[in-house]
Amino acid sequence: RDGAQVLLTLAQGSASGALHGAPALVTGHAGEGRVAAFAAPVLWGHPPTWVNTARLGEYHRELMCRIIRWTAGVAPR
């Protein structure tokens, strides 16, 4: 869509080759509001061992909170 900004794309190896470079996080405006779309492939497969010990869940939660705050027009913390 005109005015949309792709902030994140899927990297090779993170999904099937057909999805390489596909938009994963897109932001824009609709009327006077802000919109954000986050998409992730369903078939990510089994996570690598490092994911089990990393703080990935915490980072995902923070990302979602920041996206929600941005769309609501709330200043970052």
PyMOL Python script that loads the backbone (N, CA, C, O; Angstrom):
from pymol import cmd

cmd.read_pdbstr("""\
ATOM      1  N   ARG A   1       0.835  -1.176   0.000  1.00  0.00           N
ATOM      2  CA  ARG A   1       0.000   0.000   0.000  1.00  0.00           C
ATOM      3  C   ARG A   1       0.882   1.242   0.000  1.00  0.00           C
ATOM      4  O   ARG A   1       1.951   1.251   0.609  1.00  0.00           O
ATOM      5  N   ASP A   2       0.440   2.270  -0.671  1.00  0.00           N
ATOM      6  CA  ASP A   2       1.202   3.513  -0.682  1.00  0.00           C
ATOM      7  C   ASP A   2       1.412   4.027   0.743  1.00  0.00           C
ATOM      8  O   ASP A   2       0.482   4.049   1.548  1.00  0.00           O
ATOM      9  N   GLY A   3       2.628   4.434   1.038  1.00  0.00           N
ATOM     10  CA  GLY A   3       2.946   4.982   2.345  1.00  0.00           C
ATOM     11  C   GLY A   3       3.312   3.945   3.387  1.00  0.00           C
ATOM     12  O   GLY A   3       3.737   4.307   4.484  1.00  0.00           O
ATOM     13  N   ALA A   4       3.162   2.672   3.077  1.00  0.00           N
ATOM     14  CA  ALA A   4       3.539   1.625   4.033  1.00  0.00           C
ATOM     15  C   ALA A   4       5.055   1.498   4.080  1.00  0.00           C
ATOM     16  O   ALA A   4       5.747   1.745   3.093  1.00  0.00           O
ATOM     17  N   GLN A   5       5.552   1.109   5.240  1.00  0.00           N
ATOM     18  CA  GLN A   5       6.990   0.960   5.412  1.00  0.00           C
ATOM     19  C   GLN A   5       7.282  -0.455   5.919  1.00  0.00           C
ATOM     20  O   GLN A   5       6.789  -0.850   6.976  1.00  0.00           O
ATOM     21  N   VAL A   6       8.078  -1.211   5.171  1.00  0.00           N
ATOM     22  CA  VAL A   6       8.477  -2.550   5.585  1.00  0.00           C
ATOM     23  C   VAL A   6       9.682  -2.403   6.515  1.00  0.00           C
ATOM     24  O   VAL A   6      10.738  -1.919   6.106  1.00  0.00           O
ATOM     25  N   LEU A   7       9.513  -2.824   7.764  1.00  0.00           N
ATOM     26  CA  LEU A   7      10.573  -2.691   8.754  1.00  0.00           C
ATOM     27  C   LEU A   7      11.358  -3.981   8.957  1.00  0.00           C
ATOM     28  O   LEU A   7      12.489  -3.954   9.443  1.00  0.00           O
ATOM     29  N   LEU A   8      10.753  -5.119   8.581  1.00  0.00           N
ATOM     30  CA  LEU A   8      11.379  -6.405   8.816  1.00  0.00           C
ATOM     31  C   LEU A   8      10.949  -7.375   7.730  1.00  0.00           C
ATOM     32  O   LEU A   8       9.772  -7.437   7.375  1.00  0.00           O
ATOM     33  N   THR A   9      11.901  -8.130   7.203  1.00  0.00           N
ATOM     34  CA  THR A   9      11.584  -9.179   6.226  1.00  0.00           C
ATOM     35  C   THR A   9      12.129 -10.506   6.740  1.00  0.00           C
ATOM     36  O   THR A   9      13.028 -10.538   7.580  1.00  0.00           O
ATOM     37  N   LEU A  10      11.576 -11.593   6.228  1.00  0.00           N
ATOM     38  CA  LEU A  10      12.033 -12.916   6.635  1.00  0.00           C
ATOM     39  C   LEU A  10      13.391 -13.204   6.000  1.00  0.00           C
ATOM     40  O   LEU A  10      13.597 -12.965   4.810  1.00  0.00           O
ATOM     41  N   ALA A  11      14.299 -13.713   6.798  1.00  0.00           N
ATOM     42  CA  ALA A  11      15.652 -14.033   6.327  1.00  0.00           C
ATOM     43  C   ALA A  11      15.689 -15.441   5.757  1.00  0.00           C
ATOM     44  O   ALA A  11      14.893 -16.299   6.139  1.00  0.00           O
ATOM     45  N   GLN A  12      16.605 -15.666   4.857  1.00  0.00           N
ATOM     46  CA  GLN A  12      16.787 -17.000   4.299  1.00  0.00           C
ATOM     47  C   GLN A  12      17.169 -17.955   5.423  1.00  0.00           C
ATOM     48  O   GLN A  12      18.013 -17.636   6.261  1.00  0.00           O
ATOM     49  N   GLY A  13      16.552 -19.108   5.434  1.00  0.00           N
ATOM     50  CA  GLY A  13      16.832 -20.087   6.472  1.00  0.00           C
ATOM     51  C   GLY A  13      15.860 -20.006   7.631  1.00  0.00           C
ATOM     52  O   GLY A  13      15.771 -20.947   8.419  1.00  0.00           O
ATOM     53  N   SER A  14      15.120 -18.895   7.760  1.00  0.00           N
ATOM     54  CA  SER A  14      14.162 -18.773   8.852  1.00  0.00           C
ATOM     55  C   SER A  14      12.815 -19.358   8.480  1.00  0.00           C
ATOM     56  O   SER A  14      11.972 -19.572   9.351  1.00  0.00           O
ATOM     57  N   ALA A  15      12.605 -19.613   7.227  1.00  0.00           N
ATOM     58  CA  ALA A  15      11.345 -20.179   6.745  1.00  0.00           C
ATOM     59  C   ALA A  15      11.652 -20.900   5.435  1.00  0.00           C
ATOM     60  O   ALA A  15      12.811 -21.002   5.032  1.00  0.00           O
ATOM     61  N   SER A  16      10.636 -21.385   4.792  1.00  0.00           N
ATOM     62  CA  SER A  16      10.882 -22.032   3.498  1.00  0.00           C
ATOM     63  C   SER A  16      11.462 -21.011   2.530  1.00  0.00           C
ATOM     64  O   SER A  16      11.228 -19.811   2.676  1.00  0.00           O
ATOM     65  N   GLY A  17      12.217 -21.481   1.542  1.00  0.00           N
ATOM     66  CA  GLY A  17      12.844 -20.581   0.584  1.00  0.00           C
ATOM     67  C   GLY A  17      11.864 -19.679  -0.119  1.00  0.00           C
ATOM     68  O   GLY A  17      12.233 -18.583  -0.542  1.00  0.00           O
ATOM     69  N   ALA A  18      10.612 -20.109  -0.259  1.00  0.00           N
ATOM     70  CA  ALA A  18       9.600 -19.309  -0.947  1.00  0.00           C
ATOM     71  C   ALA A  18       9.271 -18.034  -0.181  1.00  0.00           C
ATOM     72  O   ALA A  18       8.800 -17.062  -0.772  1.00  0.00           O
ATOM     73  N   LEU A  19       9.514 -18.025   1.131  1.00  0.00           N
ATOM     74  CA  LEU A  19       9.177 -16.858   1.942  1.00  0.00           C
ATOM     75  C   LEU A  19      10.356 -15.899   2.146  1.00  0.00           C
ATOM     76  O   LEU A  19      10.186 -14.835   2.742  1.00  0.00           O
ATOM     77  N   HIS A  20      11.529 -16.257   1.665  1.00  0.00           N
ATOM     78  CA  HIS A  20      12.709 -15.401   1.835  1.00  0.00           C
ATOM     79  C   HIS A  20      12.425 -14.004   1.293  1.00  0.00           C
ATOM     80  O   HIS A  20      12.030 -13.850   0.137  1.00  0.00           O
ATOM     81  N   GLY A  21      12.625 -13.001   2.117  1.00  0.00           N
ATOM     82  CA  GLY A  21      12.413 -11.615   1.721  1.00  0.00           C
ATOM     83  C   GLY A  21      10.975 -11.138   1.847  1.00  0.00           C
ATOM     84  O   GLY A  21      10.686  -9.977   1.557  1.00  0.00           O
ATOM     85  N   ALA A  22      10.064 -12.013   2.276  1.00  0.00           N
ATOM     86  CA  ALA A  22       8.666 -11.604   2.447  1.00  0.00           C
ATOM     87  C   ALA A  22       8.547 -10.643   3.626  1.00  0.00           C
ATOM     88  O   ALA A  22       9.269 -10.796   4.611  1.00  0.00           O
ATOM     89  N   PRO A  23       7.657  -9.658   3.550  1.00  0.00           N
ATOM     90  CA  PRO A  23       7.481  -8.728   4.665  1.00  0.00           C
ATOM     91  C   PRO A  23       7.039  -9.451   5.935  1.00  0.00           C
ATOM     92  O   PRO A  23       6.172 -10.324   5.885  1.00  0.00           O
ATOM     93  N   ALA A  24       7.633  -9.089   7.069  1.00  0.00           N
ATOM     94  CA  ALA A  24       7.250  -9.672   8.354  1.00  0.00           C
ATOM     95  C   ALA A  24       6.685  -8.610   9.293  1.00  0.00           C
ATOM     96  O   ALA A  24       5.842  -8.919  10.135  1.00  0.00           O
ATOM     97  N   LEU A  25       7.137  -7.361   9.160  1.00  0.00           N
ATOM     98  CA  LEU A  25       6.604  -6.262   9.968  1.00  0.00           C
ATOM     99  C   LEU A  25       6.454  -5.039   9.068  1.00  0.00           C
ATOM    100  O   LEU A  25       7.430  -4.540   8.507  1.00  0.00           O
ATOM    101  N   VAL A  26       5.226  -4.571   8.940  1.00  0.00           N
ATOM    102  CA  VAL A  26       4.912  -3.435   8.072  1.00  0.00           C
ATOM    103  C   VAL A  26       4.119  -2.421   8.890  1.00  0.00           C
ATOM    104  O   VAL A  26       3.212  -2.793   9.636  1.00  0.00           O
ATOM    105  N   THR A  27       4.460  -1.147   8.751  1.00  0.00           N
ATOM    106  CA  THR A  27       3.718  -0.092   9.438  1.00  0.00           C
ATOM    107  C   THR A  27       3.184   0.906   8.424  1.00  0.00           C
ATOM    108  O   THR A  27       3.661   0.983   7.291  1.00  0.00           O
ATOM    109  N   GLY A  28       2.204   1.652   8.844  1.00  0.00           N
ATOM    110  CA  GLY A  28       1.631   2.664   7.976  1.00  0.00           C
ATOM    111  C   GLY A  28       0.560   3.462   8.695  1.00  0.00           C
ATOM    112  O   GLY A  28       0.454   3.417   9.921  1.00  0.00           O
ATOM    113  N   HIS A  29      -0.219   4.181   7.934  1.00  0.00           N
ATOM    114  CA  HIS A  29      -1.295   5.001   8.480  1.00  0.00           C
ATOM    115  C   HIS A  29      -2.597   4.688   7.751  1.00  0.00           C
ATOM    116  O   HIS A  29      -2.606   4.387   6.558  1.00  0.00           O
ATOM    117  N   ALA A  30      -3.689   4.767   8.495  1.00  0.00           N
ATOM    118  CA  ALA A  30      -5.024   4.587   7.928  1.00  0.00           C
ATOM    119  C   ALA A  30      -5.886   5.704   8.496  1.00  0.00           C
ATOM    120  O   ALA A  30      -6.163   5.741   9.695  1.00  0.00           O
ATOM    121  N   GLY A  31      -6.300   6.600   7.639  1.00  0.00           N
ATOM    122  CA  GLY A  31      -7.016   7.773   8.142  1.00  0.00           C
ATOM    123  C   GLY A  31      -6.085   8.565   9.029  1.00  0.00           C
ATOM    124  O   GLY A  31      -4.992   8.946   8.612  1.00  0.00           O
ATOM    125  N   GLU A  32      -6.519   8.815  10.260  1.00  0.00           N
ATOM    126  CA  GLU A  32      -5.675   9.542  11.210  1.00  0.00           C
ATOM    127  C   GLU A  32      -4.978   8.602  12.187  1.00  0.00           C
ATOM    128  O   GLU A  32      -4.313   9.063  13.115  1.00  0.00           O
ATOM    129  N   GLY A  33      -5.118   7.294  11.996  1.00  0.00           N
ATOM    130  CA  GLY A  33      -4.524   6.323  12.909  1.00  0.00           C
ATOM    131  C   GLY A  33      -3.292   5.647  12.335  1.00  0.00           C
ATOM    132  O   GLY A  33      -2.959   5.808  11.161  1.00  0.00           O
ATOM    133  N   ARG A  34      -2.635   4.900  13.177  1.00  0.00           N
ATOM    134  CA  ARG A  34      -1.458   4.137  12.791  1.00  0.00           C
ATOM    135  C   ARG A  34      -1.835   2.660  12.751  1.00  0.00           C
ATOM    136  O   ARG A  34      -2.677   2.204  13.525  1.00  0.00           O
ATOM    137  N   VAL A  35      -1.213   1.927  11.853  1.00  0.00           N
ATOM    138  CA  VAL A  35      -1.435   0.488  11.759  1.00  0.00           C
ATOM    139  C   VAL A  35      -0.097  -0.236  11.671  1.00  0.00           C
ATOM    140  O   VAL A  35       0.887   0.300  11.161  1.00  0.00           O
ATOM    141  N   ALA A  36      -0.082  -1.455  12.176  1.00  0.00           N
ATOM    142  CA  ALA A  36       1.104  -2.301  12.093  1.00  0.00           C
ATOM    143  C   ALA A  36       0.628  -3.724  11.827  1.00  0.00           C
ATOM    144  O   ALA A  36      -0.372  -4.172  12.389  1.00  0.00           O
ATOM    145  N   ALA A  37       1.350  -4.421  10.973  1.00  0.00           N
ATOM    146  CA  ALA A  37       1.041  -5.820  10.681  1.00  0.00           C
ATOM    147  C   ALA A  37       2.303  -6.644  10.902  1.00  0.00           C
ATOM    148  O   ALA A  37       3.354  -6.353  10.331  1.00  0.00           O
ATOM    149  N   PHE A  38       2.190  -7.672  11.732  1.00  0.00           N
ATOM    150  CA  PHE A  38       3.300  -8.583  11.999  1.00  0.00           C
ATOM    151  C   PHE A  38       2.879  -9.954  11.515  1.00  0.00           C
ATOM    152  O   PHE A  38       1.800 -10.430  11.867  1.00  0.00           O
ATOM    153  N   ALA A  39       3.713 -10.597  10.713  1.00  0.00           N
ATOM    154  CA  ALA A  39       3.408 -11.927  10.186  1.00  0.00           C
ATOM    155  C   ALA A  39       4.608 -12.836  10.366  1.00  0.00           C
ATOM    156  O   ALA A  39       5.751 -12.423  10.174  1.00  0.00           O
ATOM    157  N   ALA A  40       4.337 -14.068  10.734  1.00  0.00           N
ATOM    158  CA  ALA A  40       5.394 -15.056  10.899  1.00  0.00           C
ATOM    159  C   ALA A  40       4.930 -16.354  10.242  1.00  0.00           C
ATOM    160  O   ALA A  40       3.751 -16.699  10.319  1.00  0.00           O
ATOM    161  N   PRO A  41       5.835 -17.064   9.604  1.00  0.00           N
ATOM    162  CA  PRO A  41       5.439 -18.314   8.963  1.00  0.00           C
ATOM    163  C   PRO A  41       5.019 -19.351   9.999  1.00  0.00           C
ATOM    164  O   PRO A  41       5.592 -19.420  11.086  1.00  0.00           O
ATOM    165  N   VAL A  42       4.032 -20.143   9.661  1.00  0.00           N
ATOM    166  CA  VAL A  42       3.548 -21.186  10.560  1.00  0.00           C
ATOM    167  C   VAL A  42       4.574 -22.296  10.711  1.00  0.00           C
ATOM    168  O   VAL A  42       4.704 -22.880  11.787  1.00  0.00           O
ATOM    169  N   LEU A  43       5.300 -22.591   9.649  1.00  0.00           N
ATOM    170  CA  LEU A  43       6.228 -23.715   9.658  1.00  0.00           C
ATOM    171  C   LEU A  43       7.653 -23.283   9.992  1.00  0.00           C
ATOM    172  O   LEU A  43       8.555 -23.448   9.170  1.00  0.00           O
ATOM    173  N   TRP A  44       7.864 -22.742  11.168  1.00  0.00           N
ATOM    174  CA  TRP A  44       9.207 -22.363  11.579  1.00  0.00           C
ATOM    175  C   TRP A  44      10.053 -23.578  11.915  1.00  0.00           C
ATOM    176  O   TRP A  44      11.281 -23.496  11.936  1.00  0.00           O
ATOM    177  N   GLY A  45       9.409 -24.696  12.175  1.00  0.00           N
ATOM    178  CA  GLY A  45      10.144 -25.906  12.542  1.00  0.00           C
ATOM    179  C   GLY A  45      10.528 -25.893  14.011  1.00  0.00           C
ATOM    180  O   GLY A  45      10.130 -25.009  14.768  1.00  0.00           O
ATOM    181  N   HIS A  46      11.298 -26.877  14.391  1.00  0.00           N
ATOM    182  CA  HIS A  46      11.740 -26.990  15.780  1.00  0.00           C
ATOM    183  C   HIS A  46      12.789 -25.922  16.057  1.00  0.00           C
ATOM    184  O   HIS A  46      13.735 -25.771  15.285  1.00  0.00           O
ATOM    185  N   PRO A  47      12.630 -25.169  17.168  1.00  0.00           N
ATOM    186  CA  PRO A  47      13.615 -24.127  17.457  1.00  0.00           C
ATOM    187  C   PRO A  47      14.977 -24.717  17.807  1.00  0.00           C
ATOM    188  O   PRO A  47      15.054 -25.804  18.379  1.00  0.00           O
ATOM    189  N   PRO A  48      16.046 -24.008  17.468  1.00  0.00           N
ATOM    190  CA  PRO A  48      17.392 -24.479  17.824  1.00  0.00           C
ATOM    191  C   PRO A  48      17.553 -24.530  19.350  1.00  0.00           C
ATOM    192  O   PRO A  48      16.779 -23.918  20.086  1.00  0.00           O
ATOM    193  N   THR A  49      18.543 -25.248  19.797  1.00  0.00           N
ATOM    194  CA  THR A  49      18.779 -25.434  21.232  1.00  0.00           C
ATOM    195  C   THR A  49      18.942 -24.097  21.960  1.00  0.00           C
ATOM    196  O   THR A  49      18.460 -23.950  23.083  1.00  0.00           O
ATOM    197  N   TRP A  50      19.608 -23.128  21.345  1.00  0.00           N
ATOM    198  CA  TRP A  50      19.869 -21.863  22.041  1.00  0.00           C
ATOM    199  C   TRP A  50      18.587 -21.129  22.392  1.00  0.00           C
ATOM    200  O   TRP A  50      18.573 -20.338  23.334  1.00  0.00           O
ATOM    201  N   VAL A  51      17.502 -21.376  21.650  1.00  0.00           N
ATOM    202  CA  VAL A  51      16.235 -20.694  21.932  1.00  0.00           C
ATOM    203  C   VAL A  51      15.697 -21.112  23.290  1.00  0.00           C
ATOM    204  O   VAL A  51      15.092 -20.306  23.996  1.00  0.00           O
ATOM    205  N   ASN A  52      15.913 -22.364  23.656  1.00  0.00           N
ATOM    206  CA  ASN A  52      15.401 -22.854  24.931  1.00  0.00           C
ATOM    207  C   ASN A  52      16.032 -22.162  26.129  1.00  0.00           C
ATOM    208  O   ASN A  52      15.398 -22.057  27.179  1.00  0.00           O
ATOM    209  N   THR A  53      17.247 -21.695  25.999  1.00  0.00           N
ATOM    210  CA  THR A  53      17.927 -21.057  27.118  1.00  0.00           C
ATOM    211  C   THR A  53      18.005 -19.540  26.971  1.00  0.00           C
ATOM    212  O   THR A  53      18.406 -18.849  27.907  1.00  0.00           O
ATOM    213  N   ALA A  54      17.630 -19.021  25.818  1.00  0.00           N
ATOM    214  CA  ALA A  54      17.704 -17.577  25.580  1.00  0.00           C
ATOM    215  C   ALA A  54      16.479 -16.881  26.159  1.00  0.00           C
ATOM    216  O   ALA A  54      15.531 -17.526  26.605  1.00  0.00           O
ATOM    217  N   ARG A  55      16.518 -15.579  26.143  1.00  0.00           N
ATOM    218  CA  ARG A  55      15.416 -14.772  26.634  1.00  0.00           C
ATOM    219  C   ARG A  55      14.482 -14.388  25.484  1.00  0.00           C
ATOM    220  O   ARG A  55      13.938 -13.284  25.465  1.00  0.00           O
ATOM    221  N   LEU A  56      14.299 -15.297  24.532  1.00  0.00           N
ATOM    222  CA  LEU A  56      13.522 -15.007  23.333  1.00  0.00           C
ATOM    223  C   LEU A  56      12.090 -14.588  23.657  1.00  0.00           C
ATOM    224  O   LEU A  56      11.580 -13.639  23.060  1.00  0.00           O
ATOM    225  N   GLY A  57      11.431 -15.276  24.591  1.00  0.00           N
ATOM    226  CA  GLY A  57      10.059 -14.925  24.964  1.00  0.00           C
ATOM    227  C   GLY A  57       9.963 -13.505  25.489  1.00  0.00           C
ATOM    228  O   GLY A  57       9.017 -12.781  25.178  1.00  0.00           O
ATOM    229  N   GLU A  58      10.943 -13.110  26.283  1.00  0.00           N
ATOM    230  CA  GLU A  58      10.976 -11.757  26.838  1.00  0.00           C
ATOM    231  C   GLU A  58      11.127 -10.725  25.726  1.00  0.00           C
ATOM    232  O   GLU A  58      10.468  -9.685  25.746  1.00  0.00           O
ATOM    233  N   TYR A  59      11.994 -11.012  24.755  1.00  0.00           N
ATOM    234  CA  TYR A  59      12.205 -10.084  23.643  1.00  0.00           C
ATOM    235  C   TYR A  59      10.966  -9.991  22.762  1.00  0.00           C
ATOM    236  O   TYR A  59      10.617  -8.908  22.292  1.00  0.00           O
ATOM    237  N   HIS A  60      10.298 -11.120  22.537  1.00  0.00           N
ATOM    238  CA  HIS A  60       9.071 -11.134  21.737  1.00  0.00           C
ATOM    239  C   HIS A  60       7.991 -10.304  22.420  1.00  0.00           C
ATOM    240  O   HIS A  60       7.297  -9.525  21.766  1.00  0.00           O
ATOM    241  N   ARG A  61       7.848 -10.469  23.730  1.00  0.00           N
ATOM    242  CA  ARG A  61       6.867  -9.698  24.497  1.00  0.00           C
ATOM    243  C   ARG A  61       7.173  -8.204  24.396  1.00  0.00           C
ATOM    244  O   ARG A  61       6.263  -7.395  24.217  1.00  0.00           O
ATOM    245  N   GLU A  62       8.444  -7.838  24.510  1.00  0.00           N
ATOM    246  CA  GLU A  62       8.831  -6.421  24.417  1.00  0.00           C
ATOM    247  C   GLU A  62       8.530  -5.860  23.031  1.00  0.00           C
ATOM    248  O   GLU A  62       8.043  -4.736  22.912  1.00  0.00           O
ATOM    249  N   LEU A  63       8.814  -6.630  21.983  1.00  0.00           N
ATOM    250  CA  LEU A  63       8.523  -6.196  20.620  1.00  0.00           C
ATOM    251  C   LEU A  63       7.030  -5.939  20.450  1.00  0.00           C
ATOM    252  O   LEU A  63       6.631  -4.907  19.911  1.00  0.00           O
ATOM    253  N   MET A  64       6.209  -6.876  20.907  1.00  0.00           N
ATOM    254  CA  MET A  64       4.753  -6.715  20.769  1.00  0.00           C
ATOM    255  C   MET A  64       4.264  -5.491  21.555  1.00  0.00           C
ATOM    256  O   MET A  64       3.412  -4.747  21.069  1.00  0.00           O
ATOM    257  N   CYS A  65       4.788  -5.284  22.743  1.00  0.00           N
ATOM    258  CA  CYS A  65       4.407  -4.108  23.543  1.00  0.00           C
ATOM    259  C   CYS A  65       4.770  -2.811  22.828  1.00  0.00           C
ATOM    260  O   CYS A  65       3.990  -1.859  22.827  1.00  0.00           O
ATOM    261  N   ARG A  66       5.946  -2.776  22.225  1.00  0.00           N
ATOM    262  CA  ARG A  66       6.366  -1.571  21.510  1.00  0.00           C
ATOM    263  C   ARG A  66       5.516  -1.318  20.274  1.00  0.00           C
ATOM    264  O   ARG A  66       5.195  -0.170  19.967  1.00  0.00           O
ATOM    265  N   ILE A  67       5.149  -2.381  19.560  1.00  0.00           N
ATOM    266  CA  ILE A  67       4.279  -2.228  18.391  1.00  0.00           C
ATOM    267  C   ILE A  67       2.922  -1.685  18.826  1.00  0.00           C
ATOM    268  O   ILE A  67       2.387  -0.776  18.191  1.00  0.00           O
ATOM    269  N   ILE A  68       2.368  -2.227  19.892  1.00  0.00           N
ATOM    270  CA  ILE A  68       1.063  -1.777  20.391  1.00  0.00           C
ATOM    271  C   ILE A  68       1.130  -0.326  20.846  1.00  0.00           C
ATOM    272  O   ILE A  68       0.238   0.465  20.540  1.00  0.00           O
ATOM    273  N   ARG A  69       2.181   0.026  21.574  1.00  0.00           N
ATOM    274  CA  ARG A  69       2.318   1.411  22.043  1.00  0.00           C
ATOM    275  C   ARG A  69       2.463   2.375  20.859  1.00  0.00           C
ATOM    276  O   ARG A  69       1.906   3.472  20.883  1.00  0.00           O
ATOM    277  N   TRP A  70       3.208   1.969  19.823  1.00  0.00           N
ATOM    278  CA  TRP A  70       3.375   2.840  18.656  1.00  0.00           C
ATOM    279  C   TRP A  70       2.040   3.055  17.944  1.00  0.00           C
ATOM    280  O   TRP A  70       1.701   4.181  17.582  1.00  0.00           O
ATOM    281  N   THR A  71       1.278   1.966  17.742  1.00  0.00           N
ATOM    282  CA  THR A  71       0.001   2.117  17.049  1.00  0.00           C
ATOM    283  C   THR A  71      -0.984   2.958  17.861  1.00  0.00           C
ATOM    284  O   THR A  71      -1.847   3.630  17.298  1.00  0.00           O
ATOM    285  N   ALA A  72      -0.848   2.915  19.185  1.00  0.00           N
ATOM    286  CA  ALA A  72      -1.737   3.716  20.050  1.00  0.00           C
ATOM    287  C   ALA A  72      -1.259   5.163  20.173  1.00  0.00           C
ATOM    288  O   ALA A  72      -1.964   5.999  20.738  1.00  0.00           O
ATOM    289  N   GLY A  73      -0.069   5.466  19.649  1.00  0.00           N
ATOM    290  CA  GLY A  73       0.454   6.823  19.739  1.00  0.00           C
ATOM    291  C   GLY A  73       1.020   7.167  21.107  1.00  0.00           C
ATOM    292  O   GLY A  73       1.136   8.341  21.459  1.00  0.00           O
ATOM    293  N   VAL A  74       1.378   6.132  21.889  1.00  0.00           N
ATOM    294  CA  VAL A  74       1.933   6.333  23.224  1.00  0.00           C
ATOM    295  C   VAL A  74       3.456   6.398  23.102  1.00  0.00           C
ATOM    296  O   VAL A  74       4.066   5.602  22.388  1.00  0.00           O
ATOM    297  N   ALA A  75       4.059   7.352  23.807  1.00  0.00           N
ATOM    298  CA  ALA A  75       5.520   7.512  23.757  1.00  0.00           C
ATOM    299  C   ALA A  75       6.217   6.291  24.333  1.00  0.00           C
ATOM    300  O   ALA A  75       5.711   5.681  25.275  1.00  0.00           O
ATOM    301  N   PRO A  76       7.380   5.919  23.778  1.00  0.00           N
ATOM    302  CA  PRO A  76       8.137   4.780  24.321  1.00  0.00           C
ATOM    303  C   PRO A  76       8.568   5.034  25.749  1.00  0.00           C
ATOM    304  O   PRO A  76       8.733   6.178  26.172  1.00  0.00           O
ATOM    305  N   ARG A  77       8.749   3.944  26.490  1.00  0.00           N
ATOM    306  CA  ARG A  77       9.201   4.082  27.878  1.00  0.00           C
ATOM    307  C   ARG A  77      10.678   4.291  27.931  1.00  0.00           C
ATOM    308  O   ARG A  77      11.244   4.429  29.015  1.00  0.00           O
TER     309      ARG A  77
END
""", "prot")
cmd.dss("prot")
cmd.show_as("cartoon", "prot")
cmd.util.cbc("prot")
cmd.orient("prot")
